[in-house]
Amino acid sequence: MRENWSKFWNHPRTKAVRHWSNITYDVSWNIILFLIIAVLLIGSFSVGAAGGYFASLVKGTKAPPLTEMKQQVNSYAVTSQIYWGSGEKLTNVSTDEERQPVDIKNISPYLLDAVLSTEDTDFYQHDGVVPKATLRAVLQELTNSASRTGGSTLTQQLIKNQILTNEVSFERKAKEIILALRLENAMSKDEILQAYLNVVSFGRNSLGRNIAGIEAASQGVFNKSAKKLTLPQAAFLAGIPKNPYYYTPYLQGGVVKKDLTPSINRMKTVLKRMYVAKNITKEQYEKALKHDITKDFAKQSKRSRDTYPYVYDLAEREATKIMTKYLMKQDGIKEDEVKPSELAEVRANYQDQALVALRQGGYKVHLTLDKKIHESMQQPAKNNGNFPGSMQYKQVVDPKTKKTVSKQDPEETAAVMVQNETGRILGFVGGRYMDGKADDFNRAFQAKRQIGSTAKPILVYSNGIENGLITPESTVNDEEYYYQTVPRQPGDRPIKNEGGRYRGNVTVRTALELSLNVPAVKIYEKMNMSNSIQKLVDMGVEVPDAIRYAPSAALGTMEITPVELAGAYATLANYGEFVQPYVISKITKDGKDIYKAKPKKKRIYEPRTAYLTLDMMRGVFTRGTATFAKDRLNVPGDWAGKTGTTNDVKDSYLVGSTPGVTLAVWTGHDQNNSLIGPTTYYQRTQTLWSQMANAAYSANNSYFKSGARFTQPSSVSADDFKNSGRFKEEDKKKKAEEAKKKAEAEKKKEEAAKRAEEEAKRAEEQKQEAQQNEQQAEADAKKKAEEDAKRAADAKAKAEAEAKKKAEADAKKKEADAKKQQEQQKKQDEKKNDATSEN
């Protein structure tokens, strides 16, 4: 430098200039040396002061062990996922922020280059911190510069996001530097980069949900894995973390922003930096600039929770139960060792933990549901033409206003399809989609309803066959009949069949095919009802004690969910072995099973019992109450099943099985209104059943075993097809006739004795009557004599009185005549005297 100055000053145009130039040169150089020395001294002092200040900032900071640091930077909430049993991804479990970890090997090289070119060009060269960049950032902070270039490496950003906070302070920055340097000793560069890409926020996805991590970003923005990102797509995503919600292309709800200029400009900036860093060629750069990235955006998506509400809710509910037990087991908590007073609280606490773990723990929940079968079963339920056009209503009390209001009560349906041998639930219908929407009540799993005549095969006939009481050919008299094992009450009505008709002597087979009630009750009352009910309990059905000993259970008065009913019928189709129906096959984390379904299995019926019951149930479709469904069924196979209806037609069922699957369908009203149409309600049920069976078979027929038949076990003998059971309705009739004859003979004997007694009584009465007559005659004679005497006396007295009266009258007359004569004589004398006087 001094030589250059010397050359300048040593070639002046004049000597005077040269003289003053030399003087100026010497003075200037001395001043420069002084300034350099001063700067060095000040710099040394400043570095010392800065070092002391830095030391004071990190004083007391305990650096965590390397293994702990590694765990901390790799500790983040990971979105759990739900998969169909057929392998397809159903959805993510709802959470505040979706994230799917990905290995760096499965990330597009374009994305890696884009991130490094934009965020940390010297990533693979530095040791976690770039002093020059850090000093620049500090000076910008001290001077409050409007231009902020940033001084944090990716390692420092990872430390800030995972170990420290977003606090803006020199203390936090100092700790960040120390921990970044330490992290570089704990992890390789690729591990740090991988952790960063799994942690950083990328705004929102096409569902409008918050996303973090490159895999969730790639899936949520471009609907593809991070491994398959193109150059423009990689550049777009790499630009988002600088300001995630500003550069994300989506608004809340998954709507694409109208103005994407900031996002696209940011993408162009990333591409420019990639080009400058020589990570892409000029040709790639120019081509990427021209690419219309908006065409690659995933369209606004509909949440799977909205598309498959019943499935999502069921999966989350069942997975939470499983996770609750898993976490309790992990902590060594056994329910039988917990105080009863504390058990509910312990369960609630672990249930809360389970729900958090499920939403943030990165689990994969694998269902048993076959996507095609399940989706196909929804279509009949969504078809309003399969239900009445008129709406029914129910008077209910509004819980808020406490007023009675009229509530809509539409006809509903539910269905479950189970694989007989494994218990896998292949598909279900939780309810109708009124106005295109589902409600929160999953009737297939939550609606406990009476099951009507569908109870007869699983409760009456199977158990009757099992204990030797009946065979399919046993004869029962279908007649007017009252329950015999419960006290008869005034006003009790006889058991009636559908339509009110009795058919006389019928076989058990016919009774089942036609769903006759009286034969079922007669047989059920002859067996141990409690033991029969226990079979249902062993199949997971809760039965109250009041039903356990009630003969009405034969007609399905217990309440069962459709999935429980399907499981019971699948037991018959599985030759008597019950396999608990289940909807979650396994739950995994990091590729390892933390739960794998081991459904409960139990022998309920002997194979002989199951087959003979199934053999009778075949006739339900060919000759019995399900012929309407059979006529509409396009699924080949050996079908066996049963219909059912409850009192007042509040519920209607059809359950049918092939050797492969069992399909149970229910229709009814949530508010227990009766089904519309006394002769058409069952047609709607059977139409739904046949449509669901047809649709499921068309979607995936591999489960149906439509080419097979129920195989007759070797334990079935020829006598099983004869009237060889202990129940002998014909002998009972003979005994009744003999008893009738005996009763008639006794009656005749009693009548003869009665007649003899009556004759003796009559004779005695006649004797007594004769005596009475004789006595009466004597009394009458005496009375007559007395009366005659009295009459004579009366006549005499009367005669005397009349004679006396006559005498008195004669005397009186004589006296009157005498007096009259005297008067006449007196008059004559007076006249004579007068005459004499005259004379």
ROGU-924181 format. One record per residue (C-alpha): x negated, y, z. Coordinates in steps of 0.25 Angstrom, whole numbers, plus 5000, padded with zeros to 4 digits. Example, Ala and Ser with C-alpha at 12.3 -4.5 7.8 and 13.67 -1.06 7.14 Angstrom:
<lokols>
495149825031
494549965029
</lokols>
This chain:
<lokols>
500050005000
498950095004
498250064990
499450114983
499550244990
498050254988
498250244973
499350344973
498550444980
497250414973
497750464959
498150604961
498150704950
497250804958
496250804969
497150894978
498350794976
497350674979
496850744992
498250764997
498750634993
497650565001
498050645013
499450615011
499150465009
498350455022
499450525030
500550445024
499850315026
499550335041
501050375043
501450245036
500550165045
501050235057
502550215054
502250065051
501550045064
502750125071
503750035064
503049915068
502949955083
504449995083
504749865076
504049785086
504749855097
506049845090
505849695088
505449675102
506649755107
507549675097
506949545102
507249585116
508649625113
508949495105
508349415117
509349495126
510449465117
510249315117
509749305132
510649205139
511049135126
510948985128
510748915115
511648795114
510948655111
510748625096
511848515096
512848605103
512548715093
512748615082
514148575088
514548715090
514348765075
515048635070
516248655080
517448705073
518948685072
519148585061
520548575054
521148435056
521748375044
522948275041
522948175030
523948085024
523847935026
523647925011
522348015013
522848155008
522548275017
523848325022
523448455029
522648515040
523048525054
523548665057
522448745063
522048895064
520848875055
520648755045
519248695044
518748575037
517248545040
516448495028
515048445026
514048535018
513848425008
515348445005
515248595002
515048644988
513648694986
514248824980
514848854993
513548825001
512848924991
513949024992
513949035007
512449035008
512249144997
513349225004
513049205019
511649155021
510649155009
509549115017
510249005025
509348895022
508048975025
508349045038
508448985052
509749035055
509449185056
508949285045
508249395053
508249495042
509749485040
509949485055
509149615057
509949675045
511249645052
510749695065
510349825059
511649835051
512349815065
511549925072
511650025061
513149995059
512849975044
514049965035
513349855027
513349725035
512549615027
512649515039
511449445045
512049305050
511649185043
512549065042
511949005054
512249125062
513649135057
513848995061
513349025075
514349145076
515549065071
515348945080
514548975092
514649125094
515649225091
515949335081
515549445091
514749555085
513549585094
512049575094
512149475105
513049375097
512049405085
510849365093
511449245099
511849205084
510449215080
509949125091
510949025089
510849025074
509348995075
509648885084
510748825076
509748815064
508948715073
510248635076
510848625062
510348605048
510648715038
511648635031
512348605044
512348755047
512948785034
513948675035
514448715049
514548865044
515448825032
516348735041
516448855050
516648985043
518049045040
518549045026
519849125028
521149055024
521548945015
522748925005
523648895017
523249025024
522548945035
521248995041
520048905036
518648885040
517548805034
517248785019
518048655017
519348715022
519048845014
518748765001
520048675003
520848795008
520448894997
520148804985
520848674989
519548594987
518448544996
517148624998
516348534990
517148564977
517048714978
516648784965
515648904965
516749014965
517548944975
516248924984
515949074982
517349114986
517349034999
515949075003
516349215003
517549205012
516849185026
516249325025
517749375028
518649255028
520049315028
519649425019
519049335008
519949215009
520949214998
522149175006
523049255015
523849185027
524849085021
523849045010
524249155000
523149204991
522749344993
523149444982
521849514982
520649424981
519649524977
518849524990
518749374990
518349364975
517349474977
516749394989
516649274980
515849354969
514949404980
514649264984
514449214970
513449334968
512649294980
512549154976
512049194962
511049294969
510549174978
510449094965
511448984970
512248994957
511849034943
512249164935
513249074927
513849014939
513949154946
514649214934
515549104932
515949104946
516249254946
517249234935
517949114942
519449154946
519349094960
520749124963
521149014955
520448914964
521248954976
522148854983
523548894981
524348934994
524548805001
525748755009
525348695022
525448545023
526248575037
527248635028
527248525018
527248405027
527748465040
528248335046
526848265043
526048375049
526748385062
526848235064
525348225060
524948335070
525848285081
525348135080
523948185078
524048265091
524548145099
523348065094
522348175097
522948195111
522648045114
521348055108
520848175116
521448115129
520647985126
519348065123
519448135136
519747995143
521248035147
522147925148
523647955150
523947845160
522847905169
523448045169
524348085180
525848085174
526048225179
524748275171
524948185158
525848285151
524848395153
523648315149
524348265136
524748415133
523348455135
522748345126
523848375116
523448515115
521948475113
522348375103
523148475094
521948575094
520948455091
521848415080
521948555074
520448585075
519748455076
519548415062
520348285063
520948215051
522348155054
522648045045
524148015043
524847885039
525747955029
525647925015
525748065008
526548014996
527547935004
527748045014
527948145004
528848064996
529748035008
530048185010
530748204996
532048135000
532048215013
531848345006
533048314996
534248385001
535048294992
534848175001
535648255013
536948305014
537248445008
538048495020
537348545033
537748495047
537648575059
537548555074
537948645086
536648665094
536248755105
535148855101
534048845111
533748995110
535149055110
535848935118
536948955108
537648845101
537348855086
537548775074
536248705069
536048645055
535848495056
535448445042
535348295039
533948255041
533048135038
531848065043
531047945037
529747865040
529047765032
528047675039
527147565034
527647445041
526247375044
525447485048
526447585054
525947695045
526947805043
526847825028
527847945027
529048005034
530148115033
530248205045
531548275040
532248345029
531548465023
532748565025
532548685016
531148625012
530648635026
530348525037
530648545052
529848515064
530648385068
530048265062
531248165062
530448045058
529648055070
530448135080
531848105078
532348005088
533747955083
534647835085
534347735074
535747665072
535747525065
534247535062
534047485076
534647345072
533547285065
532447325075
533247315088
534347205086
534147115075
532647095076
532647075091
533846975089
533046895079
531846905088
532446845100
533246735092
534646795094
534946815079
534446785065
534946855053
536046755051
536646765065
538046795065
538646915072
540146955073
540347095069
541547135077
542147235086
541147235097
540747315110
539447325117
539347205126
538147245135
538647375140
539947405148
541147435139
541647575141
543047635139
543047695125
541947605120
542047575105
541647445098
540347445090
540647475076
539947455063
539747555052
541147575046
541847505058
541947365051
541647235058
541147115049
541346995058
540346885058
539046935051
537546895051
536546975057
535947005044
537247065039
537447135052
536047205049
536347235034
537647295037
537147365050
538247305059
538247355073
539047245081
538147135077
536947215081
537447245094
537947105097
536547055094
535847165102
536747135114
536246995114
534847025115
533947085125
534147235121
532947285130
531947195123
532447235109
532347385113
530947355118
530547315103
530847465099
530047515111
528947435107
529047505093
528847635100
530347675101
530747745114
532047685118
532747735131
533247635142
534647665139
534447605125
533647485129
534847415135
535947475126
536647385116
536847505107
535347505104
535747405093
536347515086
535147605086
535547705098
534047715101
533347835096
532147815086
531347905077
531247865062
529747825063
530047735075
531147675067
530247655055
529247585064
530247485070
530747445056
529247435051
529047335062
530047245056
529447265042
528047235049
528647095053
528847145068
527547215071
527747355075
526647465070
526847595077
527147695065
526047805065
525747925056
524247955060
523247855055
521947915060
521348045065
519848065061
518848175065
517548185057
517848055050
518047975063
519347915068
519747975081
521147905079
521547785071
523047735071
523247605078
524747595078
525447515089
525747375084
526747275091
527447155087
528947185089
529647075081
529146945077
528946935061
530146835060
531046945067
530547055058
530746975046
532146925049
532547065052
531947125039
532647015031
533947065037
533647205034
533347175019
534847165018
535147305023
534547355010
535147245001
536547225007
536647315019
536747465023
535547505015
535947465001
536147614998
534647635000
534247504993
535047554980
534147684980
532847614984
531747604973
530747534982
530547394979
530347304991
530847215002
531647325010
532247295024
532947405032
534147455040
535047575040
535547645053
536647745057
536847805071
538147845078
538947955071
538047935059
536948025065
535847945060
535547865047
534347775045
533747675035
532547605038
531947515027
530647425026
529847355016
528647265020
527747395019
528547515024
529747555032
530547685029
531547735039
532447855036
533447925045
534448035042
535248115052
535348255059
534448315069
535648365077
536348225076
537448265067
538148145060
537648125045
538648175035
539348065027
539847935034
539547855021
538447935015
537447965026
536747835025
536647855010
535847975013
534947905022
534747785013
534447885001
533347955009
532747815013
532747764998
532247894993
531147895003
530747755000
530747774985
529947894986
528947834996
528747714987
528547794975
527547874982
526747754987
527247614987
526047554993
526647545007
527947485003
527547335000
528647334990
528247204984
528247134997
529347075005
529547045020
528946915022
529646805030
528746765042
528546615044
529246635057
530546655050
531346515049
532546475042
533346475055
533146625055
534146635043
535146565051
536146595062
535146535072
535046645082
535646645096
536646745093
537846665089
539046755086
539846625081
539746545094
540146665101
541446675093
541646525096
541446545110
542446665109
543446575102
543246465113
543346575124
544646625117
545246485116
544846455130
545446585134
546746555126
546846415133
546646485147
547646585143
548646475139
548346405152
548546535159
549746555151
550346415154
550046435169
550646565168
551846505162
551946395172
551846505183
552846585176
553746465175
553546435190
553746575193
555046575184
555546455191
555246515205
555846635200
557046555195
557146485208
557046615215
558046665206
559046555208
558846565223
559046715221
560246685212
560846585222
560646685234
561146795225
562346705222
562546675236
562346825239
563246855227
564346755232
564246805246
564246945241
565446905232
566146845244
565946965252
566347045241
567546965238
567846965253
567647115253
568447125241
569547045248
569447125260
569447245252
570647195244
571347155257
571047285263
571447355251
572647275250
572947305265
572647455262
573547455250
574647375258
574447475270
574347595260
575647535253
576347515267
575947655271
576347705257
577647625259
577847665273
577547805269
578447795257
579547725266
579347845276
579347945264
580647875259
581247875273
580848015274
581448045261
582647965264
582748045277
582548175270
583648135260
584548085271
584248215278
584548295265
585848215263
586148235278
585948385276
586648385263
587748315270
587748405281
587748525272
588948465265
589548445278
589248595282
589848635269
591048565272
</lokols>
